[in-house]
Amino acid sequence: MLSALDHLVMYVDDLPQAVDFYSRVLDMDAKEQDAGHADLHFGNLTLRLQLADSAAEPKATRPATGGMELSFASRLPLEEVERHLAALSIPVELGPVARAGGKGPVESLYLRDPEGNLLEITRPRR
């Protein structure tokens, strides 16, 4: 019945800070944006950042910030990702460590965005 995930909504308290983090740190392409939301594009997916107190309807029953865990696949070796994060003073919480990804074994780095969401950056293990 379904063919793909079209977009994912993440609730935030500080939209400009979140847009800056995801575009500057994770190289996502910030597109449509207004006072209540911003769409960030990467690969075939859109990450929609939406203010938790936005009047937009419909929305989640209990919109909350900082409760997401997202895993992103990296085109770059994790060593390059680590250097990029270090240059931006973004701490790595854990990794690289061996994990089981959605499509097989991966090496992962973990970090947090400004809202406290846990972000995993993966690369297939060889």
DOVEX-128776 format. One record per atom (N, C-alpha, C): residue in three letters; chain; atom name; x negated, y, z negated. Coordinates in Angstrom, 3 decimals. Example, Ala and Ser with C-alpha at 12.3 -4.5 7.8 and 13.67 -1.06 7.14 Angstrom:
BEGIN
 code unit site       xx       yy       zz
  ALA    A    N  -13.190   -5.690   -7.800
  ALA    A   CA  -12.300   -4.500   -7.800
  ALA    A    C  -13.200   -3.300   -7.800
  SER    A    N  -12.850   -2.250   -7.080
  SER    A   CA  -13.670   -1.060   -7.140
  SER    A    C  -12.900    0.030   -7.870
END
This chain:
BEGIN
 code unit site       xx       yy       zz
  MET    A    N   -0.813   -1.193    0.000
  MET    A   CA    0.000    0.000    0.000
  MET    A    C   -0.862    1.265    0.000
  LEU    A    N   -1.862    1.349   -0.884
  LEU    A   CA   -2.719    2.536   -0.967
  LEU    A    C   -3.981    2.333   -0.149
  SER    A    N   -4.563    3.433    0.298
  SER    A   CA   -5.774    3.308    1.112
  SER    A    C   -6.997    3.961    0.480
  ALA    A    N   -6.813    4.939   -0.398
  ALA    A   CA   -7.966    5.628   -0.988
  ALA    A    C   -7.482    6.569   -2.079
  LEU    A    N   -8.421    7.047   -2.865
  LEU    A   CA   -8.144    8.096   -3.842
  LEU    A    C   -8.308    9.428   -3.124
  ASP    A    N   -7.274   10.259   -3.124
  ASP    A   CA   -7.310   11.532   -2.412
  ASP    A    C   -8.033   12.600   -3.212
  HIS    A    N   -7.626   12.789   -4.463
  HIS    A   CA   -8.310   13.741   -5.323
  HIS    A    C   -8.070   13.352   -6.773
  LEU    A    N   -8.886   13.907   -7.638
  LEU    A   CA   -8.820   13.646   -9.056
  LEU    A    C   -8.740   14.992   -9.755
  VAL    A    N   -7.861   15.125  -10.750
  VAL    A   CA   -7.718   16.381  -11.486
  VAL    A    C   -8.429   16.264  -12.820
  MET    A    N   -9.276   17.236  -13.105
  MET    A   CA   -9.958   17.325  -14.395
  MET    A    C   -9.549   18.644  -15.028
  TYR    A    N   -9.054   18.568  -16.258
  TYR    A   CA   -8.647   19.772  -16.965
  TYR    A    C   -9.842   20.420  -17.646
  VAL    A    N   -9.915   21.749  -17.548
  VAL    A   CA  -11.020   22.517  -18.118
  VAL    A    C  -10.469   23.720  -18.876
  ASP    A    N  -11.273   24.232  -19.789
  ASP    A   CA  -10.927   25.466  -20.502
  ASP    A    C  -11.573   26.688  -19.858
  ASP    A    N  -12.748   26.488  -19.232
  ASP    A   CA  -13.497   27.592  -18.636
  ASP    A    C  -13.760   27.260  -17.169
  LEU    A    N  -12.876   27.728  -16.303
  LEU    A   CA  -12.959   27.401  -14.876
  LEU    A    C  -14.242   27.906  -14.223
  PRO    A    N  -14.635   29.172  -14.395
  PRO    A   CA  -15.878   29.626  -13.753
  PRO    A    C  -17.100   28.813  -14.196
  GLN    A    N  -17.189   28.479  -15.477
  GLN    A   CA  -18.314   27.687  -15.971
  GLN    A    C  -18.310   26.290  -15.349
  ALA    A    N  -17.139   25.679  -15.251
  ALA    A   CA  -17.039   24.342  -14.663
  ALA    A    C  -17.389   24.365  -13.179
  VAL    A    N  -16.897   25.347  -12.447
  VAL    A   CA  -17.222   25.463  -11.020
  VAL    A    C  -18.727   25.641  -10.849
  ASP    A    N  -19.335   26.487  -11.666
  ASP    A   CA  -20.782   26.697  -11.598
  ASP    A    C  -21.526   25.386  -11.836
  PHE    A    N  -21.150   24.648  -12.872
  PHE    A   CA  -21.830   23.396  -13.197
  PHE    A    C  -21.729   22.401  -12.046
  TYR    A    N  -20.533   22.134  -11.574
  TYR    A   CA  -20.362   21.107  -10.550
  TYR    A    C  -20.939   21.514   -9.197
  SER    A    N  -20.935   22.797   -8.885
  SER    A   CA  -21.529   23.224   -7.612
  SER    A    C  -23.045   23.373   -7.716
  ARG    A    N  -23.532   23.974   -8.787
  ARG    A   CA  -24.979   24.209   -8.923
  ARG    A    C  -25.720   22.957   -9.348
  VAL    A    N  -25.208   22.229  -10.323
  VAL    A   CA  -25.921   21.080  -10.874
  VAL    A    C  -25.702   19.823  -10.040
  LEU    A    N  -24.464   19.585   -9.603
  LEU    A   CA  -24.173   18.346   -8.874
  LEU    A    C  -23.963   18.553   -7.375
  ASP    A    N  -24.186   19.767   -6.899
  ASP    A   CA  -24.174   20.075   -5.469
  ASP    A    C  -22.840   19.795   -4.782
  MET    A    N  -21.731   19.991   -5.511
  MET    A   CA  -20.415   19.852   -4.896
  MET    A    C  -20.061   21.168   -4.216
  ASP    A    N  -19.271   21.071   -3.174
  ASP    A   CA  -18.903   22.224   -2.365
  ASP    A    C  -17.603   22.837   -2.887
  ALA    A    N  -17.695   24.010   -3.511
  ALA    A   CA  -16.510   24.686   -4.052
  ALA    A    C  -15.705   25.279   -2.905
  LYS    A    N  -14.443   24.882   -2.853
  LYS    A   CA  -13.556   25.362   -1.786
  LYS    A    C  -12.434   26.177   -2.395
  GLU    A    N  -11.214   25.871   -2.002
  GLU    A   CA  -10.051   26.629   -2.450
  GLU    A    C  -10.095   26.883   -3.945
  GLN    A    N   -9.882   28.129   -4.297
  GLN    A   CA   -9.933   28.484   -5.711
  GLN    A    C   -8.993   29.644   -5.967
  ASP    A    N   -8.299   29.586   -7.097
  ASP    A   CA   -7.507   30.720   -7.551
  ASP    A    C   -7.717   30.835   -9.053
  ALA    A    N   -6.890   31.592   -9.730
  ALA    A   CA   -7.089   31.820  -11.161
  ALA    A    C   -6.877   30.559  -11.996
  GLY    A    N   -6.162   29.552  -11.464
  GLY    A   CA   -5.844   28.370  -12.259
  GLY    A    C   -6.514   27.083  -11.864
  HIS    A    N   -7.112   27.048  -10.653
  HIS    A   CA   -7.749   25.802  -10.227
  HIS    A    C   -8.841   26.067   -9.190
  ALA    A    N   -9.689   25.069   -9.003
  ALA    A   CA  -10.707   25.099   -7.940
  ALA    A    C  -10.860   23.684   -7.418
  ASP    A    N  -11.025   23.551   -6.114
  ASP    A   CA  -11.265   22.250   -5.497
  ASP    A    C  -12.727   22.140   -5.118
  LEU    A    N  -13.342   21.068   -5.574
  LEU    A   CA  -14.749   20.783   -5.283
  LEU    A    C  -14.805   19.535   -4.427
  HIS    A    N  -15.525   19.614   -3.317
  HIS    A   CA  -15.579   18.506   -2.367
  HIS    A    C  -16.955   17.856   -2.378
  PHE    A    N  -16.947   16.530   -2.305
  PHE    A   CA  -18.172   15.750   -2.133
  PHE    A    C  -17.758   14.434   -1.497
  GLY    A    N  -18.528   14.005   -0.499
  GLY    A   CA  -18.139   12.793    0.221
  GLY    A    C  -16.712   12.934    0.728
  ASN    A    N  -15.910   11.896    0.532
  ASN    A   CA  -14.516   11.918    0.970
  ASN    A    C  -13.546   12.237   -0.157
  LEU    A    N  -14.043   12.745   -1.255
  LEU    A   CA  -13.201   12.969   -2.425
  LEU    A    C  -13.194   14.448   -2.814
  THR    A    N  -12.094   14.844   -3.428
  THR    A   CA  -11.967   16.189   -3.976
  THR    A    C  -11.772   16.075   -5.482
  LEU    A    N  -12.568   16.822   -6.226
  LEU    A   CA  -12.399   16.949   -7.666
  LEU    A    C  -11.715   18.290   -7.898
  ARG    A    N  -10.487   18.257   -8.396
  ARG    A   CA   -9.752   19.484   -8.672
  ARG    A    C   -9.952   19.839  -10.135
  LEU    A    N  -10.527   20.998  -10.375
  LEU    A   CA  -10.661   21.525  -11.730
  LEU    A    C   -9.460   22.418  -11.974
  GLN    A    N   -8.731   22.120  -13.017
  GLN    A   CA   -7.517   22.873  -13.317
  GLN    A    C   -7.536   23.306  -14.768
  LEU    A    N   -7.179   24.557  -15.020
  LEU    A   CA   -7.105   25.030  -16.392
  LEU    A    C   -6.070   24.220  -17.163
  ALA    A    N   -6.460   23.786  -18.349
  ALA    A   CA   -5.572   22.950  -19.164
  ALA    A    C   -4.274   23.675  -19.508
  ASP    A    N   -4.345   24.991  -19.652
  ASP    A   CA   -3.143   25.748  -20.001
  ASP    A    C   -2.464   26.380  -18.784
  SER    A    N   -2.792   25.886  -17.607
  SER    A   CA   -2.205   26.390  -16.373
  SER    A    C   -0.701   26.145  -16.352
  ALA    A    N    0.024   27.024  -15.711
  ALA    A   CA    1.471   26.872  -15.578
  ALA    A    C    1.834   25.923  -14.443
  ALA    A    N    0.850   25.419  -13.706
  ALA    A   CA    1.120   24.533  -12.577
  ALA    A    C    1.916   23.316  -13.026
  GLU    A    N    2.878   22.939  -12.230
  GLU    A   CA    3.714   21.760  -12.505
  GLU    A    C    3.832   20.943  -11.236
  PRO    A    N    4.007   19.651  -11.334
  PRO    A   CA    3.897   18.856  -12.552
  PRO    A    C    2.441   18.671  -12.930
  LYS    A    N    2.208   18.284  -14.182
  LYS    A   CA    0.864   17.971  -14.634
  LYS    A    C    0.949   16.879  -15.685
  ALA    A    N   -0.194   16.429  -16.141
  ALA    A   CA   -0.239   15.355  -17.128
  ALA    A    C    0.575   15.719  -18.362
  THR    A    N    1.092   14.723  -19.028
  THR    A   CA    1.882   14.953  -20.234
  THR    A    C    1.072   15.648  -21.316
  ARG    A    N   -0.189   15.236  -21.465
  ARG    A   CA   -1.071   15.834  -22.478
  ARG    A    C   -2.390   16.267  -21.821
  PRO    A    N   -2.379   17.345  -21.049
  PRO    A   CA   -3.631   17.777  -20.419
  PRO    A    C   -4.669   18.107  -21.486
  ALA    A    N   -5.833   17.505  -21.363
  ALA    A   CA   -6.887   17.711  -22.362
  ALA    A    C   -8.229   17.860  -21.663
  THR    A    N   -9.121   18.552  -22.320
  THR    A   CA  -10.466   18.730  -21.783
  THR    A    C  -11.438   17.806  -22.509
  GLY    A    N  -12.506   17.432  -21.813
  GLY    A   CA  -13.585   16.663  -22.429
  GLY    A    C  -13.324   15.190  -22.608
  GLY    A    N  -12.233   14.663  -22.079
  GLY    A   CA  -11.905   13.262  -22.297
  GLY    A    C  -12.135   12.355  -21.101
  MET    A    N  -12.798   12.849  -20.080
  MET    A   CA  -13.011   12.044  -18.874
  MET    A    C  -14.377   11.376  -18.897
  GLU    A    N  -14.449   10.245  -18.236
  GLU    A   CA  -15.718    9.581  -17.933
  GLU    A    C  -15.700    9.314  -16.440
  LEU    A    N  -16.602    9.943  -15.725
  LEU    A   CA  -16.656    9.815  -14.273
  LEU    A    C  -18.008    9.265  -13.856
  SER    A    N  -17.993    8.423  -12.853
  SER    A   CA  -19.226    7.858  -12.324
  SER    A    C  -19.382    8.304  -10.875
  PHE    A    N  -20.518    8.880  -10.558
  PHE    A   CA  -20.815    9.362   -9.215
  PHE    A    C  -21.986    8.588   -8.635
  ALA    A    N  -21.885    8.188   -7.383
  ALA    A   CA  -22.980    7.529   -6.685
  ALA    A    C  -23.909    8.595   -6.113
  SER    A    N  -25.206    8.390   -6.279
  SER    A   CA  -26.199    9.344   -5.797
  SER    A    C  -26.821    8.884   -4.481
  ARG    A    N  -27.037    9.841   -3.577
  ARG    A   CA  -27.792    9.577   -2.350
  ARG    A    C  -29.288    9.553   -2.651
  LEU    A    N  -29.691   10.241   -3.709
  LEU    A   CA  -31.105   10.389   -4.050
  LEU    A    C  -31.536    9.353   -5.077
  PRO    A    N  -32.825    9.000   -5.073
  PRO    A   CA  -33.343    8.155   -6.158
  PRO    A    C  -33.125    8.863   -7.500
  LEU    A    N  -32.889    8.090   -8.547
  LEU    A   CA  -32.601    8.692   -9.851
  LEU    A    C  -33.767    9.520  -10.384
  GLU    A    N  -34.987    9.203   -9.984
  GLU    A   CA  -36.133   10.008  -10.412
  GLU    A    C  -35.992   11.441   -9.896
  GLU    A    N  -35.509   11.592   -8.666
  GLU    A   CA  -35.294   12.929   -8.106
  GLU    A    C  -34.153   13.634   -8.833
  VAL    A    N  -33.099   12.898   -9.165
  VAL    A   CA  -31.983   13.469   -9.911
  VAL    A    C  -32.467   13.953  -11.271
  GLU    A    N  -33.294   13.132  -11.937
  GLU    A   CA  -33.845   13.525  -13.247
  GLU    A    C  -34.658   14.807  -13.145
  ARG    A    N  -35.490   14.914  -12.112
  ARG    A   CA  -36.300   16.132  -11.937
  ARG    A    C  -35.405   17.352  -11.699
  HIS    A    N  -34.373   17.180  -10.895
  HIS    A   CA  -33.432   18.261  -10.618
  HIS    A    C  -32.751   18.717  -11.906
  LEU    A    N  -32.262   17.754  -12.705
  LEU    A   CA  -31.598   18.098  -13.959
  LEU    A    C  -32.561   18.787  -14.920
  ALA    A    N  -33.792   18.284  -15.017
  ALA    A   CA  -34.785   18.886  -15.908
  ALA    A    C  -35.080   20.330  -15.493
  ALA    A    N  -35.184   20.571  -14.179
  ALA    A   CA  -35.461   21.922  -13.688
  ALA    A    C  -34.339   22.892  -14.064
  LEU    A    N  -33.123   22.368  -14.237
  LEU    A   CA  -31.975   23.194  -14.614
  LEU    A    C  -31.696   23.154  -16.111
  SER    A    N  -32.595   22.508  -16.864
  SER    A   CA  -32.445   22.351  -18.318
  SER    A    C  -31.150   21.641  -18.705
  ILE    A    N  -30.764   20.651  -17.895
  ILE    A   CA  -29.594   19.825  -18.182
  ILE    A    C  -30.105   18.529  -18.809
  PRO    A    N  -29.774   18.269  -20.075
  PRO    A   CA  -30.295   17.068  -20.724
  PRO    A    C  -29.637   15.786  -20.209
  VAL    A    N  -30.472   14.758  -20.069
  VAL    A   CA  -29.976   13.413  -19.775
  VAL    A    C  -29.709   12.757  -21.120
  GLU    A    N  -28.502   12.266  -21.305
  GLU    A   CA  -28.128   11.647  -22.571
  GLU    A    C  -28.657   10.219  -22.684
  LEU    A    N  -28.705    9.506  -21.558
  LEU    A   CA  -29.176    8.123  -21.540
  LEU    A    C  -29.610    7.780  -20.136
  GLY    A    N  -30.673    7.011  -20.034
  GLY    A   CA  -31.053    6.476  -18.736
  GLY    A    C  -32.406    6.918  -18.273
  PRO    A    N  -32.789    6.294  -17.167
  PRO    A   CA  -32.011    5.336  -16.395
  PRO    A    C  -31.909    3.985  -17.109
  VAL    A    N  -30.727    3.383  -16.982
  VAL    A   CA  -30.443    2.081  -17.570
  VAL    A    C  -29.712    1.222  -16.546
  ALA    A    N  -29.871   -0.088  -16.675
  ALA    A   CA  -29.176   -1.029  -15.793
  ALA    A    C  -27.720   -1.141  -16.232
  ARG    A    N  -26.822   -1.070  -15.257
  ARG    A   CA  -25.394   -1.175  -15.530
  ARG    A    C  -24.725   -1.970  -14.411
  ALA    A    N  -23.477   -2.316  -14.640
  ALA    A   CA  -22.648   -2.937  -13.611
  ALA    A    C  -21.767   -1.853  -13.019
  GLY    A    N  -21.979   -1.526  -11.765
  GLY    A   CA  -21.166   -0.523  -11.092
  GLY    A    C  -19.930   -1.156  -10.481
  GLY    A    N  -19.104   -0.350   -9.886
  GLY    A   CA  -17.879   -0.829   -9.264
  GLY    A    C  -18.112   -1.749   -8.081
  LYS    A    N  -19.314   -1.665   -7.479
  LYS    A   CA  -19.613   -2.483   -6.294
  LYS    A    C  -20.871   -3.310   -6.474
  GLY    A    N  -21.297   -3.483   -7.722
  GLY    A   CA  -22.473   -4.300   -7.980
  GLY    A    C  -23.423   -3.637   -8.952
  PRO    A    N  -24.609   -4.231   -9.135
  PRO    A   CA  -25.583   -3.718  -10.103
  PRO    A    C  -26.103   -2.326   -9.716
  VAL    A    N  -26.224   -1.458  -10.726
  VAL    A   CA  -26.717   -0.094  -10.505
  VAL    A    C  -27.677    0.285  -11.622
  GLU    A    N  -28.436    1.324  -11.361
  GLU    A   CA  -29.199    2.043  -12.380
  GLU    A    C  -28.417    3.325  -12.629
  SER    A    N  -28.313    3.726  -13.889
  SER    A   CA  -27.466    4.872  -14.231
  SER    A    C  -28.173    5.870  -15.124
  LEU    A    N  -27.834    7.137  -14.921
  LEU    A   CA  -28.183    8.245  -15.812
  LEU    A    C  -26.877    8.794  -16.364
  TYR    A    N  -26.889    9.212  -17.624
  TYR    A   CA  -25.698    9.789  -18.238
  TYR    A    C  -25.988   11.204  -18.714
  LEU    A    N  -25.035   12.095  -18.478
  LEU    A   CA  -25.122   13.472  -18.928
  LEU    A    C  -23.715   13.963  -19.225
  ARG    A    N  -23.608   15.152  -19.763
  ARG    A   CA  -22.300   15.731  -20.068
  ARG    A    C  -22.147   17.068  -19.341
  ASP    A    N  -20.918   17.334  -18.935
  ASP    A   CA  -20.631   18.644  -18.352
  ASP    A    C  -20.329   19.623  -19.490
  PRO    A    N  -20.146   20.903  -19.188
  PRO    A   CA  -19.913   21.889  -20.258
  PRO    A    C  -18.662   21.627  -21.101
  GLU    A    N  -17.699   20.869  -20.583
  GLU    A   CA  -16.475   20.559  -21.332
  GLU    A    C  -16.650   19.330  -22.215
  GLY    A    N  -17.775   18.606  -22.067
  GLY    A   CA  -18.023   17.408  -22.854
  GLY    A    C  -17.685   16.110  -22.151
  ASN    A    N  -17.225   16.176  -20.909
  ASN    A   CA  -16.950   14.954  -20.153
  ASN    A    C  -18.237   14.183  -19.923
  LEU    A    N  -18.160   12.860  -19.998
  LEU    A   CA  -19.322   12.011  -19.761
  LEU    A    C  -19.435   11.733  -18.272
  LEU    A    N  -20.594   12.046  -17.701
  LEU    A   CA  -20.841   11.836  -16.285
  LEU    A    C  -21.948   10.804  -16.111
  GLU    A    N  -21.705    9.834  -15.281
  GLU    A   CA  -22.683    8.800  -14.957
  GLU    A    C  -23.094    9.016  -13.502
  ILE    A    N  -24.391    9.032  -13.268
  ILE    A   CA  -24.896    9.114  -11.905
  ILE    A    C  -25.586    7.792  -11.620
  THR    A    N  -25.133    7.111  -10.566
  THR    A   CA  -25.625    5.760  -10.283
  THR    A    C  -26.360    5.677   -8.960
  ARG    A    N  -27.156    4.650   -8.886
  ARG    A   CA  -27.878    4.306   -7.663
  ARG    A    C  -27.947    2.781   -7.637
  PRO    A    N  -27.630    2.127   -6.500
  PRO    A   CA  -27.683    0.663   -6.453
  PRO    A    C  -29.055    0.142   -6.876
  ARG    A    N  -29.033   -0.929   -7.665
  ARG    A   CA  -30.285   -1.595   -8.056
  ARG    A    C  -30.778   -2.420   -6.884
  ARG    A    N  -32.067   -2.408   -6.680
  ARG    A   CA  -32.637   -3.171   -5.558
  ARG    A    C  -33.446   -4.311   -6.057
END
